[in-house]
Amino acid sequence: MHSFQPFPIDMLEFNPFTKFGTDWALVTVGTKAQANPCTIGWGNVGTLWGKNITSVFLRDSRYTKELLDKHDFFSVTFFDQSHRDALQYCGSHSGRNENKIEQAHLTLNARHNIPFIDEGNLVFLCAKLAHVRLTKEMFTAPDIMHRWYQDKDMHTMYVSEIIEVLAR
């Protein structure tokens, strides 16, 4: 296991456009005994309701979404490019039928009983604050539904407080 240390959030140098949009991340939810990761490429960070937050988006069809609906805490783990294959694997396989962590050759770790992936280099430990399922009626730009949701597999946005940042 790697040694992770709490990192002051106000010292974080973090570009969300590359961390989410280019590099991707894993949302991990469950328990130390049984957790499931899901690759995400959509997310944001900022402040809301007087808290430091991250918002992540999970499709209805994802097993991780089912788990996140049942749990109050989860992690977002960021990686360097050497783990791109593992991120691709976790984004294209379901944890309903297999242990994706094992299959992707990753290691499960936990802090405060919140699971995260040990191979990452930056981790947000998160507490859910709110969730909103996106619907066709919400979109004001006409091309979003056609471009991203032809299969009707919608996203739910989870707004969560970043309760701790870990770095190694």
SULSUL-V696929 format. One record per pair of residues at least 6 apart in sequence whose ideal C-beta (glycine too) atoms are under 7 Angstrom apart, sorted by the first residue. I is the first residue (numbers start at 1). J is the second residue. D is the distance in whole Angstrom. If there is no record, write none. Layout:
BEGIN
I,J,D
I,J,D
END
This chain:
BEGIN
1,107,7
1,109,6
1,118,6
2,118,5
2,168,5
3,168,6
4,123,7
4,166,4
4,167,7
4,168,5
5,166,7
5,167,6
6,164,6
6,165,7
6,166,6
7,165,5
7,166,6
7,167,4
9,52,5
9,162,6
9,165,5
12,165,6
14,45,7
16,43,7
16,44,6
16,45,5
19,25,7
19,78,5
20,40,7
20,41,6
20,42,6
20,43,4
21,41,6
23,78,7
23,79,7
24,39,6
24,40,7
24,41,5
24,87,5
25,40,5
25,43,7
25,76,5
25,77,6
25,78,5
26,37,4
26,38,7
26,39,6
26,77,5
26,87,7
26,90,6
26,117,5
27,37,7
27,38,5
27,40,5
27,56,5
27,58,7
27,64,6
27,74,6
27,76,6
28,35,5
28,37,4
28,74,6
28,75,5
28,77,6
28,115,5
28,116,6
28,117,6
29,35,7
29,36,6
29,64,6
29,67,5
29,68,5
29,71,5
29,74,4
30,36,6
30,67,6
30,71,7
30,115,6
31,115,7
32,108,7
32,110,4
32,113,7
32,115,6
35,101,7
35,108,6
35,115,4
36,63,6
36,64,5
36,67,6
36,95,4
36,100,6
37,90,5
37,100,6
37,101,6
37,117,6
38,58,6
38,62,5
38,64,4
38,90,6
39,87,5
39,90,5
39,91,3
40,56,5
40,57,7
42,57,4
43,54,6
43,55,6
43,56,5
43,57,7
44,54,7
44,55,5
45,53,7
45,54,5
46,53,6
47,53,7
48,159,7
49,129,7
51,161,5
52,161,7
52,162,5
53,129,7
53,159,6
53,160,6
53,161,6
53,162,6
54,76,6
54,124,6
54,126,6
54,160,6
54,162,6
55,157,5
55,158,7
55,159,5
56,76,6
56,158,5
57,155,4
57,157,5
58,64,6
58,65,4
58,68,6
58,155,6
58,156,6
58,158,7
59,65,7
59,153,5
59,154,7
59,155,6
60,153,6
60,154,5
61,153,5
63,94,5
63,95,5
63,96,5
64,95,7
65,156,6
68,74,6
68,158,6
72,127,6
72,128,5
73,114,5
73,126,7
73,127,6
74,114,7
74,126,5
75,114,5
75,115,6
75,116,4
75,123,6
75,124,6
75,125,6
75,126,6
76,124,4
76,126,6
77,116,5
77,117,5
77,120,4
77,123,5
78,120,6
78,121,7
78,122,4
79,87,7
79,119,7
79,120,5
79,121,7
80,121,6
83,119,6
86,104,4
86,105,6
86,106,6
89,100,7
89,103,7
89,104,4
90,100,5
90,104,5
93,100,6
93,103,7
101,108,5
106,117,5
106,119,6
107,118,4
107,119,6
108,115,6
108,117,7
108,118,7
109,116,6
109,118,4
110,116,7
111,125,6
111,166,7
112,125,6
114,125,5
116,123,5
121,167,7
121,168,6
122,167,5
123,166,4
124,162,5
124,165,6
125,163,5
125,164,4
125,166,7
126,160,4
126,161,7
126,162,6
126,163,7
127,160,6
127,161,5
127,163,5
128,158,6
128,160,5
129,159,5
129,160,6
129,161,6
130,159,5
131,156,5
131,157,7
131,158,5
132,156,7
132,157,5
133,154,6
133,156,5
134,154,5
134,155,5
134,157,7
135,154,7
136,145,5
139,145,6
END
